[in-house]
Amino acid sequence: MIGQIVRVVDEIKRCKITTTKEDFDRWEKSLNSFELLGMKVGFLRDKVHTLATLVFESEVAVDIKQYLEARNQRKRAENEIKKAAAKLKELKGEAIKFAGIAGSLKHKVETYEHKGGG
């Protein structure tokens, strides 16, 4: 149990303004469980609450939210670019294949046209 508390404390120490609400909720649940088991972790819960307040209720909260959303949108765009690049590669391969087929049949078609026209 002490090892788990130390892990939570280490995560709290690494808290940044981009720490997610899910992280704060997870820390709060863990600390609450430890407190119910008799551990005196109220000071850590106070610290988590203070940090969460600073992150989510401050003036920078809007900027943080916009930053996180922009970062997620960038990741989605990069994934779409990868999908489009893969599709383009596939289509280029098909174009080369059909160009080969057309090239091999071109002589036959020209022969038929020559016979029919002459």
Beta strands, then each sheet from edge to edge (+ up, - down):
end
